[in-house]
Structure formats: structure tokens, C-alpha cells
Amino acid sequence: MWTIAKREIGSYFKSPIAYVLIGLFVLLISIFFWPRLQASRGDFITILGDMGFFLIFIVPILTMRTLAEDRKNGTEVLLMTSPTSLYKIVVGKFIGAYTVFLVTTGISLIYPLIIIMMGGMFTIQLTGGYIGFLLLGAAFIAIGILASAVTENQIIAAIISFVALIVMWVADTLATTVGGIVGVILEWISLISRYQVFTKGILGLAEVVYLLSFTIVILFLTVRIIERRRWVQG
């Protein structure tokens, strides 16, 4: 698992993709942060909420190659026949993508530090927001890896991931409009409603368990999809 994770991390940082995504993320935050800095508003927590939305565009690009590339190049067969379990392979690839996300999140801490230097404080609310952001990122990346497992085309994988993340982002809003059983399902899969709890400075156990469980379930489904393909192909 760790060997696969190290290989994935190396592949990200040996290619432009990690640097481009990190640069894009920092640019987006800067665009939102600068007007607030000019207005002497130290409410980075509102920007943290926007950062969650940025992931809808960042994560599909980050994860589109994780499994689709192996399938396209024919190396998926080697992975499936290796002594390493499929679970460890999928988790290893998840760790690789999540490491890039952690580096990106770490860089974003520059902005709260600027606020602190200007006399602000790293509040409990901001701490909770970052914890929620890390959990949200894990859930999003799991979805991206699942999307990459269902196709060998990286672009299609990115599109599937993007659409899935959009649906989950607006699910809470759609639930109130649709109603009924569909509304209940949409409300249940809503990730943004859980994330918003963290941005209010509330470290709810239910939200933590939900996001962690969601991530684990999606990774489990990814393993099952690959296993099913292995049995079908013989």
C-alpha cells in the first residue's frame, strides 16, 4: 500500500499536474482573499467555505488518472494479479492523491497567518473549518477515484467526477425542492450541509463520522467495481 502511495505521490510531483493544481488553487484563494484584506476584514472562514467549492474543479483533474490510466495502459492487469490486495492498491492511490491535497491545504494556511500578523486570531471556528475541509477533501477524492475506476478515459472520468460532486454540492437545495423519497435521498448524500457545520466552528461527531464513513464506503465500492471487472474478464 505504501509503495503504491509513494509511486503515486512521485508521479504527481514529477509531472506538472500537482504544481498546476496547487497554483490554480492558490490563485483562486488569492482572488477571494485580497478584497477582504483590502477592506481589513479578517473573516477567512467565509473564504474557507469557498475553498470547498473550488474542490469541485480541482479534484476531478487530480483523480482522473488514478485508475483510468492503468486500465488504458494495460497495467491494471498487473495490479490485479499482484500479491497486493485490491483494497491496498485503491487506498494507496487514495493516499497519493490525498497527499497532494494536504500539501495544497497546508499552503493555504499562509492566508490565516497573514490575518494573524495583522492582529487577528486563529479562532476555534477556523480550526473547525479546516478539519471539515480535510474531511470534505477526503470524500471528494474518494468520489474522483471511483469515477476513475469505471472508465479508461481520463476526460470521461473527470466529467463523471465533476457531475457527481456538483450533485452532492447542491443536493441539500434540490432536496427541499423535490421532496418525497428522492428528497430524503438527496438530503442524505448532501456533503455541503455537513461541511457547513464545521465552518460554523462546530465539531459535530455525527458530521465527522458521516464524512469518514462516506469516504470508506466509496473506496469500498471502488474495490468492488474493480473486482467485478476482474471476474468478468476472467
C-alpha positions as CSV (number, residue, x, y, z in Angstrom):
1,M,0.0,0.0,0.0
2,W,2.7,2.5,1.0
3,T,4.8,1.5,-2.1
4,I,1.9,2.3,-4.3
5,A,1.2,5.6,-2.4
6,K,4.9,6.6,-2.8
7,R,4.7,5.9,-6.5
8,E,1.6,7.9,-6.9
9,I,3.0,10.8,-5.0
10,G,6.1,10.7,-7.1
11,S,4.1,10.6,-10.3
12,Y,2.2,13.7,-9.3
13,F,5.2,15.8,-8.4
14,K,7.3,14.6,-11.3
15,S,4.7,15.9,-13.7
16,P,3.2,19.4,-13.9
17,I,-0.2,18.3,-12.7
18,A,0.4,18.8,-9.0
19,Y,2.1,22.2,-9.4
20,V,-0.6,23.4,-11.8
21,L,-3.4,22.4,-9.5
22,I,-1.7,23.9,-6.4
23,G,-1.0,27.1,-8.3
24,L,-4.6,27.3,-9.5
25,F,-5.9,26.7,-6.0
26,V,-3.7,29.4,-4.5
27,L,-4.7,31.8,-7.3
28,L,-8.4,31.3,-6.6
29,I,-7.9,31.8,-2.9
30,S,-5.9,34.9,-3.5
31,I,-8.6,36.4,-5.7
32,F,-11.1,36.0,-3.0
33,F,-8.8,36.9,-0.1
34,W,-7.3,40.2,-1.5
35,P,-10.6,42.2,-1.4
36,R,-11.2,41.2,2.2
37,L,-7.6,42.1,3.1
38,Q,-8.0,45.5,1.5
39,A,-11.2,46.0,3.4
40,S,-9.5,45.0,6.6
41,R,-11.8,42.1,7.1
42,G,-10.2,39.1,8.8
43,D,-13.1,36.7,8.1
44,F,-11.1,33.9,6.4
45,I,-13.8,31.5,7.4
46,T,-16.0,32.7,4.6
47,I,-13.2,32.0,2.1
48,L,-12.8,28.6,3.6
49,G,-16.4,27.9,2.6
50,D,-15.5,29.0,-1.0
51,M,-12.4,26.7,-0.9
52,G,-14.8,23.7,-0.6
53,F,-16.4,24.8,-3.8
54,F,-13.1,25.1,-5.6
55,L,-12.5,21.4,-4.9
56,I,-15.3,20.6,-7.4
57,F,-13.0,21.8,-10.1
58,I,-9.7,20.7,-8.7
59,V,-10.4,17.1,-7.5
60,P,-11.7,15.7,-10.9
61,I,-8.4,16.7,-12.5
62,L,-6.4,15.4,-9.6
63,T,-8.0,12.0,-9.6
64,M,-8.9,11.4,-13.2
65,R,-5.8,9.4,-13.9
66,T,-5.6,7.3,-10.7
67,L,-7.2,4.1,-12.1
68,A,-8.2,5.1,-15.6
69,E,-4.6,5.4,-16.7
70,D,-3.7,1.9,-15.5
71,R,-6.7,0.5,-17.3
72,K,-5.8,2.3,-20.6
73,N,-2.2,1.3,-20.5
74,G,-3.0,-2.3,-19.6
75,T,-1.1,-2.1,-16.3
76,E,-4.4,-2.7,-14.4
77,V,-4.0,-6.4,-15.1
78,L,-0.6,-6.4,-13.4
79,L,-2.1,-4.6,-10.4
80,M,-5.0,-7.1,-10.1
81,T,-2.7,-10.1,-10.3
82,S,-0.1,-8.7,-7.9
83,P,0.2,-10.1,-4.3
84,T,-1.0,-6.8,-3.0
85,S,-4.8,-6.8,-2.3
86,L,-7.1,-4.6,-4.3
87,Y,-8.0,-2.8,-1.1
88,K,-4.4,-1.8,-0.5
89,I,-4.0,-0.7,-4.2
90,V,-7.0,1.6,-4.0
91,V,-6.1,3.0,-0.6
92,G,-2.5,3.6,-1.8
93,K,-3.8,5.6,-4.8
94,F,-6.1,7.5,-2.4
95,I,-3.2,8.3,-0.2
96,G,-1.2,9.6,-3.1
97,A,-4.0,12.0,-4.3
98,Y,-4.8,13.0,-0.7
99,T,-1.1,13.9,-0.1
100,V,-1.3,16.4,-2.9
101,F,-4.5,17.8,-1.3
102,L,-2.8,18.0,2.0
103,V,0.2,20.0,0.5
104,T,-2.3,22.4,-1.1
105,T,-4.3,22.8,2.1
106,G,-1.0,23.4,4.0
107,I,-0.1,26.2,1.6
108,S,-3.5,27.8,2.2
109,L,-2.5,28.4,5.8
110,I,-0.4,31.3,4.7
111,Y,-3.6,33.4,4.5
112,P,-4.7,32.9,8.1
113,L,-1.1,33.6,9.1
114,I,-1.4,36.9,7.3
115,I,-4.5,37.7,9.2
116,I,-2.7,36.8,12.5
117,M,0.2,39.1,11.6
118,M,-2.4,41.9,11.1
119,G,-3.7,41.4,14.6
120,G,-6.3,38.7,14.0
121,M,-6.6,35.3,15.7
122,F,-6.7,31.7,14.5
123,T,-10.1,31.1,16.0
124,I,-11.8,27.8,17.1
125,Q,-14.2,28.4,14.2
126,L,-11.4,28.5,11.7
127,T,-9.9,25.4,13.2
128,G,-13.2,23.5,12.9
129,G,-13.5,24.8,9.3
130,Y,-10.1,23.3,8.4
131,I,-10.9,20.0,10.0
132,G,-14.2,19.9,7.9
133,F,-12.2,20.9,4.8
134,L,-9.8,18.0,5.3
135,L,-12.7,15.6,5.7
136,L,-14.6,17.0,2.7
137,G,-11.5,16.7,0.6
138,A,-11.2,13.0,1.5
139,A,-14.8,12.4,0.5
140,F,-14.3,14.3,-2.8
141,I,-11.1,12.4,-3.7
142,A,-12.8,9.1,-3.0
143,I,-15.6,10.0,-5.4
144,G,-13.0,11.0,-8.0
145,I,-11.2,7.7,-7.6
146,L,-14.5,5.8,-8.0
147,A,-15.2,7.8,-11.2
148,S,-11.7,6.9,-12.5
149,A,-12.4,3.2,-11.8
150,V,-15.4,3.0,-14.1
151,T,-13.7,4.2,-17.3
152,E,-10.3,4.1,-19.1
153,N,-10.8,7.6,-20.5
154,Q,-9.4,10.2,-18.1
155,I,-11.5,13.0,-19.5
156,I,-14.7,11.0,-19.0
157,A,-13.6,10.1,-15.5
158,A,-13.1,13.9,-14.8
159,I,-16.5,14.7,-16.2
160,I,-18.2,11.9,-14.1
161,S,-16.5,13.1,-11.0
162,F,-17.3,16.7,-11.7
163,V,-21.0,16.0,-12.2
164,A,-21.2,13.8,-9.1
165,L,-19.6,16.5,-7.0
166,I,-21.9,19.1,-8.3
167,V,-24.9,17.0,-7.5
168,M,-23.7,16.4,-4.0
169,W,-22.9,20.1,-3.5
170,V,-26.4,21.2,-4.5
171,A,-28.2,18.0,-3.1
172,D,-29.4,19.8,0.0
173,T,-31.0,22.6,-2.1
174,L,-32.6,20.1,-4.5
175,A,-33.9,18.0,-1.6
176,T,-36.2,20.9,-0.4
177,T,-37.4,21.4,-4.0
178,V,-38.0,17.8,-5.0
179,G,-39.4,16.4,-1.7
180,G,-40.5,12.9,-1.2
181,I,-38.2,9.8,-1.1
182,V,-35.9,11.4,-3.7
183,G,-35.6,14.5,-1.5
184,V,-34.7,12.3,1.5
185,I,-32.0,10.6,-0.5
186,L,-30.6,13.9,-1.8
187,E,-30.6,15.3,1.8
188,W,-28.8,12.2,3.0
189,I,-26.0,12.4,0.4
190,S,-25.5,16.1,0.8
191,L,-21.9,16.8,1.7
192,I,-22.1,20.6,1.8
193,S,-24.7,20.6,4.7
194,R,-22.2,18.6,6.8
195,Y,-19.3,20.8,5.8
196,Q,-21.2,24.0,6.7
197,V,-21.5,22.7,10.3
198,F,-17.7,22.8,10.5
199,T,-17.5,26.3,9.1
200,K,-19.6,27.5,12.0
201,G,-17.0,26.2,14.4
202,I,-19.0,23.2,15.5
203,L,-17.1,19.9,15.6
204,G,-20.1,17.6,15.4
205,L,-19.3,13.9,16.0
206,A,-22.2,13.0,13.6
207,E,-20.6,15.0,10.8
208,V,-17.1,13.6,11.4
209,V,-18.5,10.0,11.4
210,Y,-20.6,10.7,8.3
211,L,-17.7,12.1,6.2
212,L,-15.3,9.4,7.3
213,S,-17.9,6.7,6.7
214,F,-18.8,8.2,3.3
215,T,-15.1,8.1,2.2
216,I,-14.7,4.5,3.3
217,V,-17.9,3.3,1.6
218,I,-16.9,5.0,-1.7
219,L,-13.5,3.4,-1.6
220,F,-15.1,0.0,-0.8
221,L,-17.4,0.4,-3.9
222,T,-14.3,1.2,-6.0
223,V,-12.7,-2.1,-4.9
224,R,-15.9,-4.0,-5.7
225,I,-16.1,-2.4,-9.2
226,I,-12.5,-3.5,-9.9
227,E,-13.1,-7.0,-8.5
228,R,-16.3,-7.4,-10.6
229,R,-14.3,-6.4,-13.7
230,R,-11.6,-8.9,-12.9
231,W,-14.2,-11.7,-12.6
232,V,-15.9,-10.7,-15.8
233,Q,-12.7,-10.6,-17.7
234,G,-11.7,-14.0,-16.2
